[in-house]
Amino acid sequence: MIELKNIVKRFGDLVAVNDISLSVGRGEFFAVLGPNAAGKTTTIKILTGLIKPTSGTAVVAGYDVQTQPLEVRRRLAYVPDFPFLYDKLTPWEFIRFTGQMFRMDEATLEAKATGLVQRFNLESYLRKPIEGLSHGTRQRVAIVSALLHDPEVFVIDEPMVGLDPHHARVVKDVLKERSLQGMTVFLSTHQLSVAEEMADRIGIIHQGRLVAVGNRDELRRQSGSTGALEQTFLALTAQEANLKEEISALPKS
């Protein structure tokens, strides 16, 4: 469902994404980990068509993100860490607006919206202006709106930011259920516990490079660590940093 091929993104002299290639299958729950400024969000923005890669291709559900953007957007949903919502609307107005953008018929829109609103405990906020809502409540509104059209691919950046433990559990449960039903989930997070609990496979990005990909056992073998994911993550990112130092120390021809 997701194919990234030799993705490179440069901002002047800065190489934010350095030759990333990755395949994520239908129904797979894939988590991306990495330190700050590792290239995770830039990769997501390329995947969702928000920025163009310097080189390489991104394909979602069989459609090229750059040359077939409308086909991609019909099949994809994206929730950033700080989602943009129309502050003067109410959550119900925003959810309905989103459904209408995807040309959902009224009966289907109403039924799906009602079910998701109940699942995410948003009933008491539906008629209040979005501008007065907490970040966590806005996050739930964004997730409900994104799930409304049953996307084939769901991309979400730091989903637990601002959520209390109860609603974080709801988000985890819904995303896992959807992935088991065939929706591909591509999640970026700093929370190692979320990746360890939820993901079928994990990718680790460091200094713009995809330094490791695999399930938890495969990552442990790659890192030489036998401990928790935190130890694996630290070992793999340290290995990459040491390799870069060694390369930079080589004589220039």
LUMSENU-504903 format. One record per residue (C-alpha): residue number from 0; residue in one letter; x, y, z. Coordinates in steps of 0.05 Angstrom, whole numbers, padded with zeros to 5 digits. Each point is the difference from the previous one (the first is absolute). Layout:
N
ATOM; NUM; A; X; Y; Z $
...
***
This chain:
253
ATOM; 0; M; 00000; 00000; 00000 $
ATOM; 1; I; 00059; 00046; 00012 $
ATOM; 2; E; 00063; 00000; -00043 $
ATOM; 3; L; 00056; 00049; 00011 $
ATOM; 4; K; 00056; -00006; -00050 $
ATOM; 5; N; 00067; 00036; 00009 $
ATOM; 6; I; -00033; 00061; 00032 $
ATOM; 7; V; 00047; 00059; 00009 $
ATOM; 8; K; -00019; 00069; 00025 $
ATOM; 9; R; 00050; 00057; 00004 $
ATOM; 10; F; -00011; 00069; 00029 $
ATOM; 11; G; 00060; 00038; -00026 $
ATOM; 12; D; 00061; -00035; 00028 $
ATOM; 13; L; -00041; -00040; 00050 $
ATOM; 14; V; -00019; -00071; -00020 $
ATOM; 15; A; -00063; -00012; 00041 $
ATOM; 16; V; -00016; -00067; -00031 $
ATOM; 17; N; 00056; -00041; -00029 $
ATOM; 18; D; -00018; -00056; -00049 $
ATOM; 19; I; -00057; -00033; 00038 $
ATOM; 20; S; -00033; -00061; -00031 $
ATOM; 21; L; -00056; -00036; 00035 $
ATOM; 22; S; -00060; -00045; -00013 $
ATOM; 23; V; -00061; -00005; 00046 $
ATOM; 24; G; -00054; -00051; -00016 $
ATOM; 25; R; -00075; 00001; 00004 $
ATOM; 26; G; -00025; -00004; 00071 $
ATOM; 27; E; 00069; 00009; 00030 $
ATOM; 28; F; 00010; 00043; 00061 $
ATOM; 29; F; 00067; 00034; -00012 $
ATOM; 30; A; 00033; 00047; 00051 $
ATOM; 31; V; 00057; 00047; -00014 $
ATOM; 32; L; 00047; 00020; 00056 $
ATOM; 33; G; 00057; 00050; 00001 $
ATOM; 34; P; 00032; 00057; 00039 $
ATOM; 35; N; -00021; 00072; -00010 $
ATOM; 36; A; 00017; 00025; -00070 $
ATOM; 37; A; 00012; -00071; -00024 $
ATOM; 38; G; -00043; 00009; -00063 $
ATOM; 39; K; -00064; -00034; 00023 $
ATOM; 40; T; -00048; 00059; -00012 $
ATOM; 41; T; 00034; 00018; -00066 $
ATOM; 42; T; -00010; -00072; -00023 $
ATOM; 43; I; -00073; 00003; 00020 $
ATOM; 44; K; -00010; 00066; -00038 $
ATOM; 45; I; 00029; -00031; -00062 $
ATOM; 46; L; -00044; -00062; 00008 $
ATOM; 47; T; -00063; 00043; 00008 $
ATOM; 48; G; 00018; 00046; -00058 $
ATOM; 49; L; 00010; 00063; 00042 $
ATOM; 50; I; 00071; 00009; -00026 $
ATOM; 51; K; 00037; -00026; -00061 $
ATOM; 52; P; 00061; -00044; 00007 $
ATOM; 53; T; 00065; 00023; -00031 $
ATOM; 54; S; 00003; -00069; -00032 $
ATOM; 55; G; -00034; -00067; 00007 $
ATOM; 56; T; -00073; -00022; -00003 $
ATOM; 57; A; -00055; -00012; 00050 $
ATOM; 58; V; -00059; -00045; -00018 $
ATOM; 59; V; -00063; -00009; 00042 $
ATOM; 60; A; -00052; -00054; -00016 $
ATOM; 61; G; 00031; -00007; -00069 $
ATOM; 62; Y; -00001; 00074; -00017 $
ATOM; 63; D; 00059; 00047; -00006 $
ATOM; 64; V; -00005; 00056; 00052 $
ATOM; 65; Q; 00028; 00053; -00047 $
ATOM; 66; T; -00033; -00018; -00066 $
ATOM; 67; Q; -00067; -00028; 00026 $
ATOM; 68; P; -00013; 00042; 00062 $
ATOM; 69; L; -00077; -00002; -00002 $
ATOM; 70; E; -00001; -00076; -00004 $
ATOM; 71; V; 00047; -00003; 00059 $
ATOM; 72; R; -00041; 00049; 00041 $
ATOM; 73; R; -00064; -00041; -00011 $
ATOM; 74; R; 00034; -00059; 00034 $
ATOM; 75; L; 00043; 00033; 00052 $
ATOM; 76; A; -00011; 00037; 00066 $
ATOM; 77; Y; 00051; 00041; 00037 $
ATOM; 78; V; -00001; 00028; 00071 $
ATOM; 79; P; 00061; 00042; 00018 $
ATOM; 80; D; 00023; 00010; 00072 $
ATOM; 81; F; -00034; 00069; 00001 $
ATOM; 82; P; -00058; -00007; -00048 $
ATOM; 83; F; -00031; 00061; -00033 $
ATOM; 84; L; -00074; 00007; 00013 $
ATOM; 85; Y; -00047; 00057; -00018 $
ATOM; 86; D; -00006; 00034; 00068 $
ATOM; 87; K; -00067; 00035; -00013 $
ATOM; 88; L; -00034; -00066; -00017 $
ATOM; 89; T; -00027; -00049; 00051 $
ATOM; 90; P; 00028; -00072; -00001 $
ATOM; 91; W; -00065; -00025; -00031 $
ATOM; 92; E; 00004; 00052; -00055 $
ATOM; 93; F; 00073; -00017; -00013 $
ATOM; 94; I; -00014; -00075; -00002 $
ATOM; 95; R; -00058; 00009; -00048 $
ATOM; 96; F; 00042; 00047; -00043 $
ATOM; 97; T; 00054; -00053; -00005 $
ATOM; 98; G; -00050; -00053; -00020 $
ATOM; 99; Q; -00029; 00045; -00053 $
ATOM; 100; M; 00069; 00013; -00028 $
ATOM; 101; F; 00005; -00075; -00012 $
ATOM; 102; R; -00069; 00001; -00032 $
ATOM; 103; M; -00031; -00046; 00051 $
ATOM; 104; D; -00076; -00006; -00004 $
ATOM; 105; E; -00038; 00029; 00059 $
ATOM; 106; A; -00024; -00066; 00029 $
ATOM; 107; T; 00069; -00032; -00001 $
ATOM; 108; L; 00033; 00064; 00027 $
ATOM; 109; E; -00050; 00005; 00057 $
ATOM; 110; A; 00007; -00074; 00019 $
ATOM; 111; K; 00076; -00002; -00001 $
ATOM; 112; A; 00008; 00068; 00034 $
ATOM; 113; T; -00048; -00019; 00056 $
ATOM; 114; G; 00036; -00066; 00013 $
ATOM; 115; L; 00069; 00033; 00002 $
ATOM; 116; V; -00024; 00058; 00043 $
ATOM; 117; Q; -00026; -00049; 00051 $
ATOM; 118; R; 00063; -00042; -00002 $
ATOM; 119; F; 00044; 00061; 00012 $
ATOM; 120; N; -00046; 00030; 00054 $
ATOM; 121; L; -00012; 00065; -00037 $
ATOM; 122; E; -00075; 00007; 00010 $
ATOM; 123; S; 00005; 00056; 00051 $
ATOM; 124; Y; 00045; 00042; -00045 $
ATOM; 125; L; -00037; -00005; -00066 $
ATOM; 126; R; -00034; 00068; 00003 $
ATOM; 127; K; 00057; 00040; 00031 $
ATOM; 128; P; 00048; 00043; -00042 $
ATOM; 129; I; 00064; -00037; -00015 $
ATOM; 130; E; 00041; 00061; 00021 $
ATOM; 131; G; -00019; -00013; 00072 $
ATOM; 132; L; 00019; -00074; 00002 $
ATOM; 133; S; 00062; -00030; 00032 $
ATOM; 134; H; 00055; -00028; -00044 $
ATOM; 135; G; -00019; -00071; 00018 $
ATOM; 136; T; -00073; 00011; -00019 $
ATOM; 137; R; 00021; 00033; -00066 $
ATOM; 138; Q; 00044; -00061; -00012 $
ATOM; 139; R; -00059; -00046; 00008 $
ATOM; 140; V; -00042; 00042; -00047 $
ATOM; 141; A; 00055; -00004; -00052 $
ATOM; 142; I; 00006; -00076; 00006 $
ATOM; 143; V; -00075; -00009; -00005 $
ATOM; 144; S; -00002; 00043; -00063 $
ATOM; 145; A; 00059; -00037; -00030 $
ATOM; 146; L; -00032; -00069; 00011 $
ATOM; 147; L; -00068; 00021; -00026 $
ATOM; 148; H; 00011; -00021; -00073 $
ATOM; 149; D; 00033; -00067; 00019 $
ATOM; 150; P; 00069; 00015; -00028 $
ATOM; 151; E; 00043; -00056; -00027 $
ATOM; 152; V; 00062; 00033; 00029 $
ATOM; 153; F; 00001; 00040; 00065 $
ATOM; 154; V; 00061; 00043; 00015 $
ATOM; 155; I; 00005; 00030; 00070 $
ATOM; 156; D; 00056; 00040; 00032 $
ATOM; 157; E; 00006; -00003; 00076 $
ATOM; 158; P; -00072; -00023; 00012 $
ATOM; 159; M; 00003; 00001; 00077 $
ATOM; 160; V; 00021; 00073; 00008 $
ATOM; 161; G; -00050; 00033; 00047 $
ATOM; 162; L; -00042; -00062; 00012 $
ATOM; 163; D; -00016; -00026; 00070 $
ATOM; 164; P; 00012; -00074; 00013 $
ATOM; 165; H; -00073; -00019; -00013 $
ATOM; 166; H; -00004; 00033; -00069 $
ATOM; 167; A; 00070; -00023; -00018 $
ATOM; 168; R; -00026; -00071; 00012 $
ATOM; 169; V; -00060; 00014; -00046 $
ATOM; 170; V; 00046; 00024; -00055 $
ATOM; 171; K; 00045; -00061; 00006 $
ATOM; 172; D; -00059; -00047; -00001 $
ATOM; 173; V; -00034; 00032; -00060 $
ATOM; 174; L; 00064; 00003; -00041 $
ATOM; 175; K; 00017; -00072; 00016 $
ATOM; 176; E; -00070; -00023; -00017 $
ATOM; 177; R; 00002; 00037; -00067 $
ATOM; 178; S; 00068; -00030; -00017 $
ATOM; 179; L; -00027; -00070; 00014 $
ATOM; 180; Q; -00057; 00017; -00048 $
ATOM; 181; G; 00050; 00018; -00055 $
ATOM; 182; M; 00016; 00074; 00010 $
ATOM; 183; T; 00075; 00014; -00004 $
ATOM; 184; V; 00024; 00043; 00059 $
ATOM; 185; F; 00064; 00041; -00005 $
ATOM; 186; L; 00014; 00031; 00068 $
ATOM; 187; S; 00057; 00046; 00021 $
ATOM; 188; T; 00014; 00006; 00074 $
ATOM; 189; H; 00052; 00016; 00052 $
ATOM; 190; Q; -00035; -00047; 00049 $
ATOM; 191; L; 00037; -00066; -00003 $
ATOM; 192; S; -00054; -00034; 00041 $
ATOM; 193; V; -00053; 00017; -00052 $
ATOM; 194; A; 00042; -00030; -00057 $
ATOM; 195; E; 00017; -00061; 00041 $
ATOM; 196; E; -00072; -00013; 00019 $
ATOM; 197; M; -00034; 00015; -00067 $
ATOM; 198; A; 00046; -00011; -00059 $
ATOM; 199; D; 00008; -00061; -00044 $
ATOM; 200; R; 00066; 00029; -00024 $
ATOM; 201; I; 00041; 00060; 00021 $
ATOM; 202; G; 00047; 00044; -00041 $
ATOM; 203; I; 00054; 00042; 00033 $
ATOM; 204; I; 00020; 00065; -00035 $
ATOM; 205; H; 00064; 00035; 00022 $
ATOM; 206; Q; 00032; 00060; -00034 $
ATOM; 207; G; -00044; -00008; -00061 $
ATOM; 208; R; 00015; -00073; -00011 $
ATOM; 209; L; -00043; -00062; 00013 $
ATOM; 210; V; 00051; -00037; 00043 $
ATOM; 211; A; -00042; -00061; 00018 $
ATOM; 212; V; -00067; -00033; -00016 $
ATOM; 213; G; -00033; -00061; 00031 $
ATOM; 214; N; -00042; -00028; 00055 $
ATOM; 215; R; 00025; 00005; 00072 $
ATOM; 216; D; 00040; -00064; -00003 $
ATOM; 217; E; 00032; 00018; -00067 $
ATOM; 218; L; 00020; 00069; 00026 $
ATOM; 219; R; 00031; -00032; 00061 $
ATOM; 220; R; 00042; -00045; -00044 $
ATOM; 221; Q; 00021; 00059; -00044 $
ATOM; 222; S; 00021; 00040; 00061 $
ATOM; 223; G; 00032; -00056; 00039 $
ATOM; 224; S; -00044; 00018; 00059 $
ATOM; 225; T; -00042; -00049; 00040 $
ATOM; 226; G; -00038; 00051; 00041 $
ATOM; 227; A; -00060; 00045; -00009 $
ATOM; 228; L; -00014; 00041; -00062 $
ATOM; 229; E; 00032; 00060; 00034 $
ATOM; 230; Q; 00067; -00036; 00002 $
ATOM; 231; T; -00008; -00023; -00072 $
ATOM; 232; F; -00016; 00070; -00023 $
ATOM; 233; L; 00059; 00031; 00036 $
ATOM; 234; A; 00047; -00053; -00026 $
ATOM; 235; L; -00022; 00008; -00073 $
ATOM; 236; T; 00003; 00076; 00000 $
ATOM; 237; A; 00068; -00002; 00034 $
ATOM; 238; Q; 00026; -00049; -00053 $
ATOM; 239; E; -00022; 00047; -00055 $
ATOM; 240; A; 00032; 00060; 00033 $
ATOM; 241; N; 00065; -00037; 00009 $
ATOM; 242; L; 00000; -00022; -00073 $
ATOM; 243; K; -00009; 00072; -00023 $
ATOM; 244; E; 00058; 00022; 00044 $
ATOM; 245; E; 00044; -00054; -00030 $
ATOM; 246; I; -00019; 00020; -00071 $
ATOM; 247; S; 00012; 00074; 00012 $
ATOM; 248; A; 00069; -00016; 00028 $
ATOM; 249; L; 00022; -00036; -00064 $
ATOM; 250; P; 00051; 00038; -00043 $
ATOM; 251; K; -00032; 00041; -00055 $
ATOM; 252; S; 00025; -00020; -00069 $
***
